[in-house]
Amino acid sequence: MTRQRRVILEILSREGWHPAGDEVYRVARRRLPRISLGTVYRNLDLLSTQGLIQRVEIAGRRRRFDGKLEPHYHARCVSCGKIEDVAGSTAISVESAAANLKDWQILGHRLELVGRCPACIAASPGPSPAEADQGAVDG
């Protein structure tokens, strides 16, 4: 475990924070002024591959990272992009539905709740048409 990796893990251990790589870089530079952006991204990829952090991948958005390893879901604001952990159980019927996929090796699943955060609701009472389209769920 290098000093750079330890610092990155400490940064990601903040409760409820889901930074992108450039945000991790800005914070890491305060403690390690000579660290490069490339080093941060390489270490984020390595730490996620090793299972020490999670990638929060959202289609069409920049990749974010999460230091919380316990299974949990996320809520994303369509207005400002804020990501928040959803408290509570993740035991839903997705696992049993996945069991019906014959010949598949299911490694996990992700669920993202999409809506508007309290700050964005307070700033503007209703979603714009573009925001409403982003929150649409096929079903």
DSSP file (Angstrom, degrees, kcal/mol; ACC not computed):
  #  RESIDUE AA STRUCTURE BP1 BP2  ACC     N-H-->O    O-->H-N    N-H-->O    O-->H-N    TCO  KAPPA ALPHA  PHI   PSI    X-CA   Y-CA   Z-CA
    1    1 A M              0   0    0      0, 0.0     2,-0.1     0, 0.0     0, 0.0   0.000 360.0 360.0 360.0 111.7    0.0    0.0    0.0
    2    2 A T     >  -     0   0    0      1,-0.1     4,-2.2     4,-0.0     5,-0.2  -0.309 360.0-110.3 -77.8 165.0    1.7    3.1   -1.2
    3    3 A R  H  > S+     0   0    0      1,-0.2     4,-2.4     2,-0.2     5,-0.2   0.896 119.5  54.8 -61.0 -40.4    1.3    6.5    0.4
    4    4 A Q  H  > S+     0   0    0      1,-0.2     4,-2.3     2,-0.2    -1,-0.2   0.921 108.7  47.4 -60.3 -44.7   -0.7    7.7   -2.6
    5    5 A R  H  > S+     0   0    0      2,-0.2     4,-2.7     1,-0.2    -1,-0.2   0.902 110.4  52.2 -64.9 -40.7   -3.2    4.8   -2.2
    6    6 A R  H  X S+     0   0    0     -4,-2.2     4,-2.3     2,-0.2    -1,-0.2   0.925 110.6  47.9 -61.0 -44.0   -3.6    5.4    1.5
    7    7 A V  H  X S+     0   0    0     -4,-2.4     4,-2.4     2,-0.2    -2,-0.2   0.923 111.8  49.7 -63.3 -44.1   -4.3    9.1    0.9
    8    8 A I  H  X S+     0   0    0     -4,-2.3     4,-2.2     1,-0.2    -2,-0.2   0.911 110.8  49.9 -61.9 -43.2   -6.9    8.2   -1.8
    9    9 A L  H  X S+     0   0    0     -4,-2.7     4,-0.8     1,-0.2    -1,-0.2   0.897 110.2  50.6 -62.9 -39.8   -8.6    5.7    0.5
   10   10 A E  H >< S+     0   0    0     -4,-2.3     3,-0.6     1,-0.2     4,-0.3   0.904 109.5  50.8 -63.9 -40.6   -8.7    8.2    3.3
   11   11 A I  H >< S+     0   0    0     -4,-2.4     3,-1.1     1,-0.2    -2,-0.2   0.914 111.5  47.6 -62.1 -42.6  -10.3   10.8    0.9
   12   12 A L  H 3< S+     0   0    0     -4,-2.2    55,-0.9     1,-0.2    -1,-0.2   0.590  94.8  76.2 -76.7 -10.0  -12.9    8.2   -0.2
   13   13 A S  T <<  +     0   0    0     -4,-0.8    -1,-0.2    -3,-0.6    -2,-0.2   0.567  64.7 117.7 -79.6  -6.2  -13.7    7.2    3.4
   14   14 A R  S X  S-     0   0    0     -3,-1.1     3,-1.6    -4,-0.3    53,-0.3  -0.417  79.3-103.9 -60.6 130.4  -15.7   10.5    3.9
   15   15 A E  T 3  S-     0   0    0      1,-0.3    -1,-0.1    -2,-0.1     3,-0.1  -0.355  95.3  -3.0 -61.2 126.0  -19.3    9.4    4.6
   16   16 A G  T 3  S+     0   0    0      1,-0.2     2,-0.4    -2,-0.1    -1,-0.3   0.553  94.3 133.9  74.8   9.2  -21.6    9.9    1.7
   17   17 A W    <   -     0   0    0     -3,-1.6    50,-0.5    -5,-0.2    -1,-0.2  -0.797  29.4-179.9 -97.2 134.3  -19.1   11.5   -0.7
   18   18 A H        -     0   0    0     -2,-0.4    48,-0.2    65,-0.2    65,-0.1  -0.627  17.8-178.4-130.0  71.0  -18.9   10.2   -4.3
   19   19 A P        -     0   0    0      0, 0.0    46,-2.3     0, 0.0     2,-0.2  -0.308  24.3-126.0 -76.9 154.8  -16.2   12.2   -6.0
   20   20 A A  B >>  -A   64   0A   0     44,-0.2     4,-2.0     1,-0.1     3,-0.6  -0.467  40.0 -96.5 -82.8 167.6  -15.0   12.0   -9.5
   21   21 A G  H 3> S+     0   0    0     42,-0.6     4,-2.3     1,-0.2     5,-0.1   0.862 124.2  53.4 -56.9 -40.3  -11.3   11.4  -10.2
   22   22 A D  H 3> S+     0   0    0      1,-0.2     4,-2.1     2,-0.2    -1,-0.2   0.832 107.6  51.6 -67.9 -30.1  -10.5   15.1  -10.6
   23   23 A E  H <> S+     0   0    0     -3,-0.6     4,-1.9     2,-0.2    -1,-0.2   0.895 109.4  49.4 -70.9 -39.7  -12.1   15.9   -7.3
   24   24 A V  H  X S+     0   0    0     -4,-2.0     4,-2.9     1,-0.2    -2,-0.2   0.918 110.3  52.9 -61.2 -42.7  -10.0   13.2   -5.6
   25   25 A Y  H  X S+     0   0    0     -4,-2.3     4,-2.3     1,-0.2    -2,-0.2   0.923 106.4  51.3 -58.8 -47.5   -7.0   14.7   -7.3
   26   26 A R  H  X S+     0   0    0     -4,-2.1     4,-0.6     1,-0.2    -1,-0.2   0.898 115.4  42.0 -59.8 -41.4   -7.7   18.3   -6.0
   27   27 A V  H >X S+     0   0    0     -4,-1.9     3,-1.0     1,-0.2     4,-0.7   0.907 112.8  53.2 -72.1 -41.5   -8.0   17.0   -2.4
   28   28 A A  H >X S+     0   0    0     -4,-2.9     4,-3.1     1,-0.2     3,-1.0   0.855  99.7  63.1 -62.9 -35.1   -5.0   14.7   -2.7
   29   29 A R  H 3< S+     0   0    0     -4,-2.3    -1,-0.2     1,-0.3    -2,-0.2   0.767  92.8  63.8 -63.8 -24.3   -2.8   17.5   -3.9
   30   30 A R  H << S+     0   0    0     -3,-1.0    -1,-0.3    -4,-0.6    -2,-0.2   0.855 117.4  27.4 -65.6 -33.0   -3.3   19.3   -0.6
   31   31 A R  H << S+     0   0    0     -3,-1.0    -2,-0.2    -4,-0.7    -1,-0.2   0.751 135.2  31.6 -97.9 -30.2   -1.5   16.4    1.2
   32   32 A L    ><  -     0   0    0     -4,-3.1     3,-2.1    -5,-0.1    -1,-0.2  -0.732  67.3-178.5-129.2  81.5    0.7   15.3   -1.7
   33   33 A P  T 3  S+     0   0    0      0, 0.0    -1,-0.1     0, 0.0    -4,-0.1   0.717  81.2  52.5 -58.2 -22.9    1.6   18.3   -3.8
   34   34 A R  T 3  S+     0   0    0      2,-0.1     2,-0.1    -5,-0.0    -5,-0.1   0.435  79.3 117.9 -95.0   1.9    3.6   16.3   -6.3
   35   35 A I    <   -     0   0    0     -3,-2.1     2,-0.2    -7,-0.1    -3,-0.0  -0.423  57.1-138.6 -69.1 142.4    0.9   13.7   -7.1
   36   36 A S     >  -     0   0    0      1,-0.1     4,-1.9    -2,-0.1     5,-0.1  -0.649  17.5-119.5-100.9 159.4   -0.2   13.7  -10.7
   37   37 A L  H  > S+     0   0    0     -2,-0.2     4,-2.4     1,-0.2     5,-0.2   0.892 116.0  54.9 -60.8 -40.3   -3.7   13.4  -12.1
   38   38 A G  H  > S+     0   0    0      1,-0.2     4,-2.7     2,-0.2    -1,-0.2   0.890 105.6  51.8 -61.0 -40.3   -2.6   10.2  -13.9
   39   39 A T  H  > S+     0   0    0      2,-0.2     4,-2.4     1,-0.2    -1,-0.2   0.908 109.2  50.5 -63.1 -41.7   -1.4    8.7  -10.7
   40   40 A V  H  X S+     0   0    0     -4,-1.9     4,-2.5     2,-0.2    -2,-0.2   0.948 112.8  45.2 -62.0 -48.6   -4.7    9.4   -9.0
   41   41 A Y  H  X S+     0   0    0     -4,-2.4     4,-2.4     2,-0.2    -2,-0.2   0.901 112.8  50.6 -64.7 -40.8   -6.7    7.8  -11.9
   42   42 A R  H  X S+     0   0    0     -4,-2.7     4,-2.4     1,-0.2    -1,-0.2   0.921 113.4  46.1 -61.7 -42.6   -4.4    4.7  -12.1
   43   43 A N  H  X S+     0   0    0     -4,-2.4     4,-3.1     2,-0.2     5,-0.2   0.873 110.0  53.1 -69.8 -36.9   -4.7    4.2   -8.3
   44   44 A L  H  X S+     0   0    0     -4,-2.5     4,-2.1     2,-0.2    -1,-0.2   0.929 112.0  46.2 -61.3 -44.2   -8.5    4.7   -8.4
   45   45 A D  H  X S+     0   0    0     -4,-2.4     4,-2.3     2,-0.2    -2,-0.2   0.923 114.8  47.0 -63.3 -44.2   -8.7    2.0  -11.1
   46   46 A L  H  X S+     0   0    0     -4,-2.4     4,-2.2     2,-0.2    -2,-0.2   0.931 112.2  49.1 -63.8 -46.4   -6.4   -0.3   -9.2
   47   47 A L  H  <>S+     0   0    0     -4,-3.1     5,-2.7     1,-0.2     6,-1.0   0.866 113.1  47.3 -63.5 -36.4   -8.2    0.2   -5.9
   48   48 A S  H ><5S+     0   0    0     -4,-2.1     3,-0.9    -5,-0.2    -1,-0.2   0.887 110.9  51.3 -72.8 -37.2  -11.6   -0.5   -7.5
   49   49 A T  H 3<5S+     0   0    0     -4,-2.3    -2,-0.2     1,-0.2    -1,-0.2   0.867 109.8  50.8 -63.9 -36.0  -10.2   -3.6   -9.3
   50   50 A Q  T 3<5S-     0   0    0     -4,-2.2    -1,-0.2    -5,-0.2    -2,-0.2   0.512 116.9-116.4 -79.6  -5.0   -8.9   -4.9   -6.0
   51   51 A G  T < 5S+     0   0    0     -3,-0.9    -3,-0.2    -4,-0.3    -2,-0.1   0.684  83.2 119.1  79.4  18.1  -12.3   -4.3   -4.4
   52   52 A L  S   <S+     0   0    0     -5,-2.7     2,-0.3    -6,-0.2    -4,-0.2   0.665  82.4  14.6 -89.9 -17.7  -11.1   -1.6   -1.9
   53   53 A I  S    S-     0   0    0     -6,-1.0     2,-0.4    -9,-0.1    -2,-0.2  -0.922  79.3-120.4-142.4 168.0  -13.4    1.0   -3.4
   54   54 A Q  E     -B   66   0A   0     12,-3.1    12,-2.6    -2,-0.3     2,-0.4  -0.889  14.2-133.3-112.9 145.8  -16.5    1.0   -5.7
   55   55 A R  E     -B   65   0A   0     -2,-0.4     2,-0.8    10,-0.2    10,-0.3  -0.803  12.1-151.7 -88.6 136.5  -16.9    2.7   -9.1
   56   56 A V  E     -B   64   0A   0      8,-3.4     8,-2.1    -2,-0.4     2,-0.6  -0.903  20.0-172.5-108.6 101.2  -20.2    4.5   -9.4
   57   57 A E        +     0   0    0     -2,-0.8     2,-0.5     6,-0.2     6,-0.1  -0.849   8.3 179.3-104.4 123.5  -20.8    4.3  -13.1
   58   58 A I    >   -     0   0    0     -2,-0.6     3,-2.4     3,-0.3    -2,-0.0  -0.987  37.4-106.2-124.8 125.1  -23.7    6.3  -14.5
   59   59 A A  T 3  S+     0   0    0     -2,-0.5     3,-0.1     1,-0.3    -2,-0.0  -0.223 103.2   6.5 -53.5 129.2  -24.5    6.2  -18.3
   60   60 A G  T 3  S+     0   0    0      1,-0.3     2,-0.3     0, 0.0    -1,-0.3   0.507 113.7  96.5  78.1   4.7  -23.5    9.5  -19.9
   61   61 A R  S <  S-     0   0    0     -3,-2.4    -3,-0.3     1,-0.0    -1,-0.3  -0.834  83.7 -90.8-123.2 160.7  -21.9   10.9  -16.8
   62   62 A R        -     0   0    0     -2,-0.3     2,-0.1     1,-0.1    -4,-0.1  -0.433  52.4 -99.1 -70.7 147.2  -18.3   11.0  -15.5
   63   63 A R        -     0   0    0     -2,-0.1   -42,-0.6    -6,-0.1     2,-0.3  -0.407  41.6-167.0 -69.3 137.4  -17.3    8.0  -13.4
   64   64 A R  E     -AB  20  56A   0     -8,-2.1    -8,-3.4   -44,-0.2     2,-0.3  -0.751   9.5-134.1-120.0 169.7  -17.4    8.6   -9.6
   65   65 A F  E     - B   0  55A   0    -46,-2.3     2,-0.4    -2,-0.3   -10,-0.2  -0.924   9.3-160.6-130.9 152.6  -16.0    6.5   -6.7
   66   66 A D  E     - B   0  54A   0    -12,-2.6   -12,-3.1    -2,-0.3   -48,-0.1  -0.997  12.8-161.3-136.9 127.1  -17.3    5.4   -3.4
   67   67 A G        +     0   0    0    -55,-0.9     2,-0.6   -50,-0.5   -54,-0.1   0.558  69.0  98.3 -83.3  -8.8  -15.4    4.2   -0.4
   68   68 A K        -     0   0    0      1,-0.2     4,-0.1   -54,-0.1    -2,-0.1  -0.724  50.0-177.7 -84.0 116.9  -18.4    2.4    1.1
   69   69 A L        +     0   0    0     -2,-0.6    -1,-0.2   -17,-0.1     3,-0.1   0.686  47.3 102.8 -92.2 -19.7  -18.1   -1.2    0.2
   70   70 A E  S    S-     0   0    0      1,-0.1     2,-0.1     0, 0.0    -2,-0.0  -0.348  90.1 -92.0 -62.7 144.4  -21.3   -2.6    1.7
   71   71 A P        +     0   0    0      0, 0.0     2,-0.3     0, 0.0    -1,-0.1  -0.373  68.2 144.0 -58.3 129.0  -24.0   -3.2   -0.9
   72   72 A H        -     0   0    0     -4,-0.1    39,-0.2    -3,-0.1     2,-0.2  -0.982  41.5-119.3-160.8 162.8  -26.1   -0.1   -1.2
   73   73 A Y  E     -C   86   0B   0     13,-0.6    13,-2.6    -2,-0.3     2,-0.3  -0.593  21.6-136.7-104.7 168.1  -28.0    1.9   -3.8
   74   74 A H  E     -Cd  85 112B   0     37,-1.4    39,-3.1    11,-0.2     2,-0.4  -0.913   1.5-149.4-125.1 150.8  -27.6    5.5   -4.9
   75   75 A A  E     -Cd  84 113B   0      9,-2.6     9,-2.5    -2,-0.3     2,-0.4  -0.967  17.4-160.4-114.7 137.8  -30.0    8.4   -5.7
   76   76 A R  E     -Cd  83 114B   0     37,-3.1    39,-2.4    -2,-0.4     2,-0.5  -0.973  14.7-133.4-124.3 131.3  -28.9   10.9   -8.3
   77   77 A C  E  >  - d   0 115B   0      5,-2.5     4,-1.5    -2,-0.4    39,-0.3  -0.696   8.1-154.8 -81.0 126.4  -30.2   14.4   -8.8
   78   78 A V  T  4 S+     0   0    0     37,-3.2    38,-0.1    -2,-0.5    -1,-0.1   0.657  91.0  51.4 -75.8 -14.6  -31.0   15.1  -12.4
   79   79 A S  T  4 S+     0   0    0     36,-0.4    -1,-0.2     3,-0.1    37,-0.1   0.932 129.3   8.9 -86.1 -51.9  -30.6   18.8  -11.9
   80   80 A C  T  4 S-     0   0    0      2,-0.1    -2,-0.2     0, 0.0    36,-0.1   0.557  93.0-119.9-110.8 -10.2  -27.2   19.1  -10.2
   81   81 A G     <  +     0   0    0     -4,-1.5    -3,-0.1     1,-0.2    35,-0.0   0.470  52.6 160.5  86.0   1.6  -25.8   15.6  -10.4
   82   82 A K        -     0   0    0     -6,-0.1    -5,-2.5     1,-0.1     2,-0.4  -0.278  26.0-152.7 -57.3 140.3  -25.5   15.1   -6.6
   83   83 A I  E     -C   76   0B   0     -7,-0.2     2,-0.4   -67,-0.1    -7,-0.2  -0.967  14.6-178.0-118.5 134.7  -25.2   11.4   -5.6
   84   84 A E  E     -C   75   0B   0     -9,-2.5    -9,-2.6    -2,-0.4     2,-0.1  -0.983  29.3-112.2-133.4 142.7  -26.4   10.2   -2.3
   85   85 A D  E     -C   74   0B   0     -2,-0.4     2,-0.7   -11,-0.2   -11,-0.2  -0.473  27.7-133.2 -68.2 143.1  -26.4    6.8   -0.6
   86   86 A V  E     -C   73   0B   0    -13,-2.6   -13,-0.6    -2,-0.1     2,-0.1  -0.900  22.2-139.3 -99.1 116.3  -29.8    5.2   -0.1
   87   87 A A        +     0   0    0     -2,-0.7     2,-0.2   -15,-0.1   -15,-0.0  -0.386  57.9  47.1 -72.8 151.5  -30.1    3.9    3.4
   88   88 A G  S    S-     0   0    0     -2,-0.1   -15,-0.2     2,-0.0    -2,-0.1  -0.556  92.0 -23.4 113.9-176.0  -31.8    0.6    4.1
   89   89 A S        -     0   0    0     -2,-0.2   -16,-0.1     1,-0.1   -17,-0.1  -0.319  31.8-161.2 -73.0 147.8  -31.8   -2.9    2.8
   90   90 A T        +     0   0    0    -19,-0.1     2,-1.5   -18,-0.1    -1,-0.1   0.215  55.8 120.6-106.2  11.0  -30.7   -3.8   -0.7
   91   91 A A        +     0   0    0      2,-0.1     2,-0.2     3,-0.1    -2,-0.1  -0.609  36.4 139.2 -81.6  91.2  -32.6   -7.2   -0.5
   92   92 A I    >   -     0   0    0     -2,-1.5     3,-1.0     0, 0.0     4,-0.4  -0.720  69.6 -89.0-123.9 178.2  -35.0   -6.9   -3.4
   93   93 A S  T 3> S+     0   0    0      1,-0.2     4,-2.5    -2,-0.2     5,-0.2   0.382 100.1  96.5 -74.9   6.6  -36.1   -9.4   -6.0
   94   94 A V  H 3> S+     0   0    0      1,-0.2     4,-2.7     2,-0.2    -1,-0.2   0.923  83.6  51.3 -61.1 -43.1  -33.4   -8.6   -8.4
   95   95 A E  H <> S+     0   0    0     -3,-1.0     4,-1.3     1,-0.2    -1,-0.2   0.913 111.7  46.1 -61.2 -42.7  -31.3  -11.5   -7.1
   96   96 A S  H  4 S+     0   0    0     -4,-0.4     4,-0.5     1,-0.2    -1,-0.2   0.878 112.6  50.8 -69.5 -35.2  -34.1  -13.9   -7.6
   97   97 A A  H >< S+     0   0    0     -4,-2.5     3,-1.3     1,-0.2    -2,-0.2   0.898 107.6  53.8 -65.3 -39.2  -34.9  -12.5  -11.1
   98   98 A A  H >< S+     0   0    0     -4,-2.7     3,-1.9     1,-0.3    -1,-0.2   0.813  96.1  67.1 -65.1 -29.3  -31.2  -12.9  -12.0
   99   99 A A  T 3< S+     0   0    0     -4,-1.3    -1,-0.3     1,-0.3    -2,-0.2   0.741  90.9  64.6 -63.4 -21.0  -31.3  -16.6  -11.0
  100  100 A N  T <  S+     0   0    0     -3,-1.3     2,-1.3    -4,-0.5    -1,-0.3   0.553  76.4  97.6 -78.7  -7.5  -33.7  -17.1  -13.9
  101  101 A L  S X  S-     0   0    0     -3,-1.9     3,-1.2    -4,-0.2     5,-0.1  -0.686  70.2-151.7 -84.0  96.9  -30.9  -16.2  -16.4
  102  102 A K  T 3  S+     0   0    0     -2,-1.3     3,-0.1     1,-0.2    -2,-0.1  -0.389  73.7  15.8 -69.2 145.7  -29.7  -19.6  -17.4
  103  103 A D  T 3  S+     0   0    0      1,-0.2     2,-0.3    -2,-0.1    -1,-0.2   0.571 100.3 117.6  68.0  12.3  -26.0  -19.9  -18.4
  104  104 A W    <   -     0   0    0     -3,-1.2     2,-0.6    -6,-0.1    -1,-0.2  -0.814  57.1-148.5-105.4 148.8  -25.1  -16.6  -16.9
  105  105 A Q        -     0   0    0     -2,-0.3     2,-0.4    -3,-0.1    -3,-0.1  -0.907  21.2-156.2-111.9  99.0  -22.7  -15.9  -14.1
  106  106 A I        -     0   0    0     -2,-0.6     3,-0.1     1,-0.1    -2,-0.0  -0.632  14.6-176.4 -80.2 127.5  -24.2  -12.8  -12.4
  107  107 A L        -     0   0    0     -2,-0.4     2,-0.3     1,-0.3    -1,-0.1   0.577  58.3 -58.3-100.1 -13.7  -21.5  -10.9  -10.5
  108  108 A G        -     0   0    0      2,-0.0    -1,-0.3   -13,-0.0     2,-0.3  -0.965  49.3-115.1 160.9-173.0  -23.8   -8.3   -9.0
  109  109 A H        -     0   0    0     -2,-0.3     2,-0.4    -3,-0.1   -14,-0.0  -0.976  10.6-145.3-151.6 163.8  -26.3   -5.5   -9.8
  110  110 A R        -     0   0    0     -2,-0.3     2,-0.4     2,-0.0   -37,-0.1  -0.984   8.1-169.8-132.4 143.6  -26.7   -1.8   -9.6
  111  111 A L        -     0   0    0     -2,-0.4   -37,-1.4   -39,-0.2     2,-0.5  -0.999   3.9-168.5-133.1 131.8  -29.8    0.3   -9.0
  112  112 A E  E     -d   74   0B   0     -2,-0.4     2,-0.4   -39,-0.2   -37,-0.2  -0.981  10.5-151.2-123.2 124.4  -29.9    4.0   -9.3
  113  113 A L  E     -d   75   0B   0    -39,-3.1   -37,-3.1    -2,-0.5     2,-0.4  -0.795  17.3-156.1 -89.7 135.2  -32.8    6.1   -8.1
  114  114 A V  E     +d   76   0B   0     -2,-0.4     2,-0.2   -39,-0.2   -37,-0.2  -0.942  36.8 101.2-119.0 131.8  -33.2    9.3  -10.2
  115  115 A G  E     -d   77   0B   0    -39,-2.4   -37,-3.2    -2,-0.4     2,-0.4  -0.825  66.9 -60.5-171.1-149.7  -34.9   12.5   -9.0
  116  116 A R        -     0   0    0    -39,-0.3   -39,-0.1    -2,-0.2    -2,-0.0  -0.981  42.9-127.4-125.7 135.4  -34.2   15.9   -7.6
  117  117 A C     >  -     0   0    0     -2,-0.4     4,-2.2     1,-0.1     3,-0.3  -0.314  31.1-104.4 -75.9 161.9  -32.3   16.7   -4.4
  118  118 A P  H  > S+     0   0    0      0, 0.0     4,-2.4     0, 0.0     5,-0.2   0.867 119.9  54.2 -55.8 -38.9  -33.8   19.0   -1.7
  119  119 A A  H  > S+     0   0    0      1,-0.2     4,-1.7     2,-0.2     5,-0.1   0.907 110.7  45.2 -64.2 -40.8  -31.6   21.9   -2.7
  120  120 A C  H  > S+     0   0    0     -3,-0.3     4,-1.8     2,-0.2    -1,-0.2   0.854 111.6  52.6 -72.0 -34.2  -32.7   21.8   -6.4
  121  121 A I  H  < S+     0   0    0     -4,-2.2    -2,-0.2     1,-0.2    -1,-0.2   0.928 110.8  47.7 -63.9 -43.8  -36.4   21.4   -5.4
  122  122 A A  H  < S+     0   0    0     -4,-2.4    -2,-0.2     1,-0.2    -1,-0.2   0.860 112.9  48.8 -65.1 -35.5  -36.0   24.5   -3.2
  123  123 A A  H  < S+     0   0    0     -4,-1.7    -1,-0.2     1,-0.3    -2,-0.2   0.817 130.2  12.0 -74.6 -30.9  -34.3   26.5   -6.0
  124  124 A S     <  -     0   0    0     -4,-1.8    -1,-0.3    -5,-0.1     0, 0.0  -0.933  68.9-143.8-151.7 120.3  -36.9   25.6   -8.6
  125  125 A P  S    S+     0   0    0      0, 0.0    -1,-0.1     0, 0.0    -4,-0.1   0.732  79.1  31.2 -64.5 -25.5  -40.2   23.9   -7.9
  126  126 A G  S    S-     0   0    0     -5,-0.0     2,-0.1     0, 0.0     0, 0.0  -0.943  82.2-103.9-135.9 155.5  -40.5   21.7  -11.0
  127  127 A P        -     0   0    0      0, 0.0   -11,-0.0     0, 0.0   -48,-0.0  -0.422  36.6-118.1 -73.1 149.4  -38.2   19.7  -13.3
  128  128 A S     >  -     0   0    0     -2,-0.1     4,-2.5     1,-0.1     5,-0.2  -0.398  32.7-103.1 -74.9 163.8  -37.5   21.1  -16.7
  129  129 A P  H  > S+     0   0    0      0, 0.0     4,-2.0     0, 0.0     5,-0.1   0.877 124.5  52.9 -56.5 -37.4  -38.6   19.0  -19.7
  130  130 A A  H  > S+     0   0    0      2,-0.2     4,-1.9     1,-0.2     5,-0.1   0.906 109.7  48.0 -65.4 -40.6  -35.0   17.9  -20.2
  131  131 A E  H  > S+     0   0    0      1,-0.2     4,-1.5     2,-0.2    -1,-0.2   0.898 109.1  53.1 -65.7 -40.4  -34.7   16.8  -16.6
  132  132 A A  H  < S+     0   0    0     -4,-2.5     4,-0.4     1,-0.2    -1,-0.2   0.891 108.8  50.2 -62.1 -38.9  -38.0   14.9  -16.8
  133  133 A D  H >< S+     0   0    0     -4,-2.0     3,-1.1     1,-0.2    -1,-0.2   0.893 107.3  54.0 -65.0 -39.8  -36.6   13.0  -19.9
  134  134 A Q  H 3< S+     0   0    0     -4,-1.9    -1,-0.2     1,-0.2    -2,-0.2   0.817 108.3  50.3 -63.9 -30.5  -33.4   12.1  -18.0
  135  135 A G  T 3< S+     0   0    0     -4,-1.5    -1,-0.2    -5,-0.1    -2,-0.2   0.517  82.2 120.6 -87.5  -4.6  -35.4   10.6  -15.2
  136  136 A A    <   -     0   0    0     -3,-1.1     2,-0.5    -4,-0.4    -3,-0.0  -0.324  48.9-155.2 -63.6 140.6  -37.6    8.4  -17.5
  137  137 A V        -     0   0    0     -2,-0.0     2,-0.2     0, 0.0    -2,-0.1  -0.971  10.9-133.4-120.4 128.7  -37.4    4.7  -16.7
  138  138 A D              0   0    0     -2,-0.5     0, 0.0     1,-0.1     0, 0.0  -0.550 360.0 360.0 -72.7 143.3  -38.1    2.0  -19.3
  139  139 A G              0   0    0     -2,-0.2    -1,-0.1     0, 0.0     0, 0.0   0.428 360.0 360.0-167.0 360.0  -40.3   -0.6  -17.8
